[in-house]
Structure formats: C-alpha cells, structure tokens
Amino acid sequence: MHQSITRSLLAMSALALAAASFAQAPTETQMRDNADTRQRMENGDHDVVKNQKRYFNSLDRNTKGYLSSDDVSADPFLSQNFAKCDADHDGKLTWMEFKSCTHNNPPPDQP
C-alpha cells in the first residue's frame, strides 16, 4: 500500500510539473494591453463596448457597416490580426467580428 501511495504522489507531481511547463507568462503586448485597460478603468472610462462601437465607426469611413484591411491599416493590432479577426474569412470585418476580436484589446482613446 505504501508503494501505491508513493507512486500516486510521484504521478501527481509529474502531472503538476508538466502542467506548469505549459503555462506561459503573458507577452509584453498582453501586459501592455492589460495596463492600458486598467488605466482606462481607473480613469472612469469603462464602457468598453461603447468605445469599441465609436472606434469601429471612426474606422468605417464610408459607412459600409464593415471594415476592410485598408480601413484598419493605421491600427497596429487590427492590421496584424485582421485575418484572425475576420472569422468567416470574407475580407470584411463586421461589427460582431470586431467586437469579439477586440474585447480584450480596447481601442485607443479617441480625441
């Protein structure tokens, strides 16, 4: 019985070590995004969806109802992640796709 407990403990330790090796520290970009979000929250600007919609509309220059890759070319996050954000891969970033993709990366402050 003592051996089975020892084996169980060794197996649990090995699993814990394996799980810990898969955990990754946040990237620099993620840390900066989180800091930006915290700063906006502290400034009382925590209606992220309202700000997302305002930013989406500012990028949608011709009021098409979607964003093209040209529309987002000035935004580093969206231009780098356009293909990932365009869930149905039709070359158009709809409001729902934009909202889903940017919920953890709020838009920059609007002047």
Secondary structure, DSSP 8 states (H G I E B T S, - for coil): -HHHHHHHHHHHHHHHHHHHHH-----HHHHHHHHHHHHHHHTT---HHHHHHHHHHHH-TT--SEE-TTTTTT-HHHHHHHHHH-TT-SS-EEHHHHHHHHTTS------
